[in-house]
Amino acid sequence: MLPLVSLLLVACPGFGSQAIGGGNTEVPDAPTYIEHAGPILDRYCAPCHGETASGGAPDYFRLDAYENDGSRDGASEMADRIEARATGDSPTMPPAYATQPTDIDREILAAWVADGAPYGADTGGAE
């Protein structure tokens, strides 16, 4: 019976792409803001870089929005900075005292930026 259950679970689309509790376990082929990068930014970055900047964060951008809100840049405009500060071998964000993204989450952000920071699978910009 167990092999049959395992076979059925492997055949389910999306099974294994997220761990229990919402953590990602693999980098998707085409990460998007709405499905992948946005939730990571909301969890780890938006507490300081959100609608209301806090913790000494600059207030000229926000990472809880995809595009410029009329007064501040959004994640799409800050994609290169997200890559520089939150991915790679020596990320500086979030700060050491804050909850840290997993290596997979950081790889997803890097892949999202490398793909041109798309909003969704069918569109390059926000809807």
C-alpha positions in Angstrom: 0.0 0.0 0.0 2.8 2.4 0.9 4.4 2.2 -2.6 1.0 3.1 -4.2 0.6 6.1 -1.9 4.1 7.3 -2.8 3.4 6.9 -6.5 0.2 8.9 -6.2 1.9 11.7 -4.3 4.7 12.0 -6.8 2.1 12.2 -9.6 0.3 15.1 -8.0 1.3 18.4 -9.7 3.3 20.6 -7.3 3.8 17.9 -4.7 7.2 18.4 -3.1 7.6 22.0 -4.3 6.7 23.4 -0.8 7.5 22.0 2.6 4.9 21.8 5.3 4.5 25.3 6.7 5.0 27.0 3.3 8.8 26.8 3.0 10.1 26.1 -0.5 12.0 22.9 -1.2 13.1 23.6 -4.8 13.6 26.4 -7.2 10.8 26.6 -9.8 11.7 26.7 -13.5 10.0 30.2 -13.9 9.6 31.9 -10.6 7.1 34.8 -10.5 6.4 37.6 -8.0 2.9 36.6 -7.4 3.6 32.9 -6.7 7.2 32.8 -5.5 9.2 36.0 -4.9 6.3 38.0 -3.4 5.6 35.6 -0.5 9.3 35.4 0.3 9.6 39.2 0.3 6.4 39.5 2.4 7.8 37.1 5.0 11.4 38.3 5.3 11.6 41.8 3.9 8.2 43.6 4.2 8.3 43.7 8.0 10.8 46.6 7.6 10.5 47.4 3.9 6.7 47.4 3.7 3.9 50.0 3.5 5.4 51.6 6.6 9.2 51.5 6.7 10.5 50.5 10.1 13.7 49.4 11.8 15.8 52.1 10.1 14.8 50.9 6.6 14.8 53.6 3.9 11.3 54.9 2.9 11.9 55.4 -0.9 10.9 51.8 -1.7 8.6 49.0 -0.5 8.9 45.3 -1.1 5.3 44.4 -0.3 4.2 45.8 -3.6 5.3 44.8 -7.1 5.4 48.2 -8.8 5.8 51.8 -7.9 2.8 52.9 -5.8 3.0 56.5 -7.0 5.5 57.6 -4.5 7.8 54.6 -3.8 9.4 52.0 -6.0 8.2 48.4 -5.6 10.0 45.1 -5.8 10.2 45.0 -9.6 12.1 48.3 -9.6 14.3 47.1 -6.8 15.0 43.6 -8.2 18.8 44.3 -8.8 19.2 45.5 -5.3 17.2 42.6 -3.9 19.6 40.3 -5.8 22.7 42.2 -4.5 21.6 42.3 -0.9 19.6 39.1 -0.3 21.2 36.5 -2.5 24.7 35.2 -3.3 27.5 34.1 -1.0 27.4 37.0 1.4 23.9 38.4 1.7 23.4 41.4 4.0 19.6 41.3 4.1 17.8 40.5 6.2 20.1 41.7 9.0 21.7 39.0 11.1 19.3 39.5 14.0 16.2 38.9 11.9 14.6 35.6 10.7 16.6 34.4 7.7 15.3 33.0 4.4 16.4 29.5 3.5 19.1 29.0 0.8 16.3 27.8 -1.5 14.3 31.0 -0.9 17.4 33.0 -1.7 18.0 31.0 -4.9 14.3 31.6 -5.9 14.8 35.4 -5.5 18.0 35.2 -7.7 16.2 33.2 -10.3 13.3 35.6 -10.3 15.6 38.5 -10.9 17.5 36.6 -13.6 14.2 36.0 -15.4 13.4 39.7 -15.5 11.4 39.9 -12.3 8.1 38.8 -13.9 4.8 39.4 -12.0 3.0 36.3 -13.1 3.3 33.4 -15.5 1.3 35.0 -18.2 2.3 38.7 -17.9 5.5 40.6 -17.3 3.7 43.5 -15.4 1.2 43.7 -12.6 -2.5 43.3 -13.4 
